[in-house]
Amino acid sequence: MLRPAPTSPAHLAPPVTPHLLADLAVAACTARARLPRIPDAGTPHDSGDPAAELRSIPALRPVFTAVAETADGRRLDRHLRAELGRLGERLPAEAAGHRGELWAVGLLVAGAAATGCRSGYTACAAAATLARMPYDGTPKPVETPGGRARLHFHVPGATGQAGSGFPHVRRVALPALRESRAHGRPEIAARMDALLTLMATLDDTALLHEGGPAALLSVQMDARDVVRAGGYGCPAGREALDRLHLRMRDPLLTPRGSHAVLSAALFLDFTFGTEGLTPGP
């Protein structure tokens, strides 16, 4: 059963421990994975089995916990960045398909822990500072499919998103969540609207790698049609969503970049709420 968003930000009920931050991070990834799939087919790493993806998410908990414990109250310097990079290399094999979520959500977990969970915007700013620091021990971005697409097509990708303070989290996903909830829509519809809005606007490097610019543009246009038709929670939006499903029947065309950004947005939502995250560059 889909859990509703917390009624109050977690930082209003201290203490926010590293274990609680890890729980919120896992809850965010789980909430994203429980959404209706776009497309219906599974992602490559789970062989078409949505349940397998859900079963693999708890394997992220020890990594998120270690990230929060390592960053707790620490200065944002290269020593911390190096320690976090080494933790990222310990991703269990069963959670390998969640590398994008570990990067995005893990940085925000570290940012929140380092800044004492003062605010969502402060967590984003701290995460951006860490993301911009080089770490020679991590796999080079060019060695990943998303990294190759980022360099080949000259788009920001996950690295650029994080280094810029997660603009699609703050300016796209969280406002979409807030607006959908303001219209009284169920939580599942609000989260789907946030995902579709991300798909309509994000230069998803997973889609670029798998289908090239034509596939990315087609998905963006179809997702935009769903949003303009009223979103997931209305009949016209669901009709437009059927066209998006047809577009993405190829199981390789999975918006993993949008998934990771949505998980990051849900982590901030569960921890701080949707307010106070839009100011700043």
N, C-alpha and C positions, 0 to 999 in steps of 0.2 A: 504494500500500500504506500502511495506517495506521501511522504511526510511534509506537512506545511512548513513554510519558512518560520524560523523562530520569531516570536512576537516582539522580542526586544533584543538589541545587540548584545552579544556575549560579553563585550567589554564593560557593560554596566553591572555585571555581577562578578566582581573579582573574587578570588584571583584567577587570572587566565593562565593556566599552566601550560607547559609544552605538550603535555598529554591532551589537554583540551583542544589546543590548536591542531594537533594531529587528528583528533576525532572530527573536528570541523572540516578539515581538509578531506578526509576520507568520506564524510557525509556529502560534501560538495561533489566529489567525483562520482559517488554512488547515485546522487540525485540526477546528475547529468546522464549517466548510463541507463537509468530507468525510464527516460523519456521515450516516446514513440520514435522509432528509428527512421532516419532519413539517409539513405533509402531503407527499405525493409530488410535488405540483405545485410549480413554481418560484415564487420570490418575484417581485413585480411588476417590480423593476428588472432582472431577468435574463430576462424573457420566457419563463419556463418552462424555461430551459436551465441545469441545475446546473453544467455545465462553464464557462459564462460567468461565474458567480460566482467560481469558483476562478481563472479567468484574470484577473479584475479585482483580486484581493487583492494581488499584487505591487506594484500602483500605490500601495499604502499605505506601502511601505517608505521612500521618500524623506521622507515626512511624519513617520513614526515616528523616523527617524534625526535629522531636524532638531529634533524635540521633545526627544529625549534629549540632543543636543548643546547645545541652548539651556538646558536645565534642569540640566545636569551641574554639581553642586556649588553651585548657586545658592541664594540666600535665597528663601523662599516669600513673595514680596511682589507688589504690583500690577504692578510693572514686568515681572516674569516672566509673570504671568497675561496681561498685554496682548500680550507677544511670542508666547506660546503660542496665544492667540486668533487672532492674525494668521496663524500657521502653519496653524491649522485651516481657515482660509478658502481655503487653497491646495489643497484636496482635488481631485485630478484628476477630470475628468468621468467617466471610466470606473470610478471607485471611488465614485461618488456614493451608491450603495446601501449603502455601509458607513459612513455617517456616524455611526450609533449606536456601532459598534465603535471608530471613531476617537475618539469622545468618551470612552468607558469605558476602552479599552485605552490610549489616548494619555495620559490623566490618570495612569494607573498607571505608564506608562513615565516620565513626567515626575517622579512621586513617587519612583520608584526611583532615577532619575538624581540628583535633588536631594539625596537622603539617603545616597548612596553605597551603595545596595543593602544596607543593614544588615539588613533583615528585611522580610517581606511585610507585617506589620502596620504598620511604619513607612512603607512605601510607600503603603499605603491611607490612613493618617492625613495624609500630605503631599498626596496627591491630593485628599482631602476639603477640606483647607485651600484649595487652589487652586480647587476647584469652587465654593466659597462666595464667592469674590471676584468682584465684578461686572466685566464687561468690555463696554463699550458698543459695541465694534466687531463683535461677533458677532451673527448673526441672533437676534432675540428668540425665546424658546421658543414664544410664542404663534403665531409664524409657521410653525411646523412642525406636521405632523399630531399627533405625539406631544405637543408642547407644548400644542396646543389641547385634546387629550384630558385632559392633566394638569390644566389649569385648569378644564375643564368638569366633570370627574368627581372633582376634589379628591383625586388620588392623587399620590404622590411623583414617579413617572416617573424618567427617567434623571438629571435634575438632582438630585432628592431622594436617589436611590441614591448618587450620587457625593458629595454634600454630607454624607451620613451615614457615609461611610467604607465604602461598598459592603457593607452588611450581608448582602445575598443572596449575594454572593460568599463572604464569610467564614463565614456561618452556615448556608448552604444548599448551594451548589454544591460547595465544597471538601470539607465533611463527607460529602456524597453520593459524591464521587469516592473519598475515603478508605475509606468503608464498603464500597463495591462492590469495590474492589481487595482489601480485607481478606478478602472472601469468595472470592477467587481468580478473579474474573470477568475476561474479556478486556478490554483497554483500551477497545475500541469500546463494550462494554456499560457500563463505568464512566462513560464520557463521556455516553452516552445516558441513563443513570440520573440523572446530574447535570442534564442538560437537562430531563428529565421532571419532576424534583423542582422545578426553577425554574418550569416551566410550571404546576405545581400550586399554587404559592404566590405568584408574582409578579403584581402588578397591571400587566400588560403594556399600555402605552399604545397600542402598534400594534394590538393586538386590540380595545382599547376604541374606538379611532378607526374601525376597519374594521367592527366588528360590534356595538358597544355593550356594555353590562353583561351582557346575556343571553349573548352569544357568549363573553365572557371567562369568565363563571361556568361555562358548559358545558365549555369547554376545561379549566379548572382542575379540575373534577370528574372528567372523563375521564382527565386526566393523573394525578390522585390515585389513581384506580382502578388504573392501570398500576403505580404505585409500591407500592400496598398489595398487589397481586397478586404482588409479588416483583421487579418491574422488567423491564428489557429482556432480561435474560439468562435468563429462565425461561419455560416454555411458557405458564403462566397470565398472565404479564405481557405476552407477545406477543399473546395472544388479546385482552386488554384494549386493547392498542395498536391492534388492528384497528378497534375502535370509535372510538378517537380519530382515526384516519385518515378514517373515514367522516364524522365531525363536521367535519373541516377540508378537505373536498374543494374548497370555495371557495378559489381561489388567492389571494384577498385576505387570507384568514385565516391569516396567517403570523406566528409568535411572534417578531418581530424584536427585541423587548425582551429576551426570554429568550436569544436568540442572542447579543446583545451582552454580556449578563452572563456567559454561559458563556465567551465569548472572553476576557473579563477574568479569569475564574477560571483558565482554562488558561494565560494569561500568567503569573499568580502561581505556578501549579503548576510550570510549566517553569522559572521563575526561582528560586523559593524552596522548592518542595515544598508539600505540603498542611498541614504542621504550623505551629503558632504563629500562626494567623490568626484564631482565634475570640475571644481576650480583647478586652475594651474595649467601649465603647458602640456 
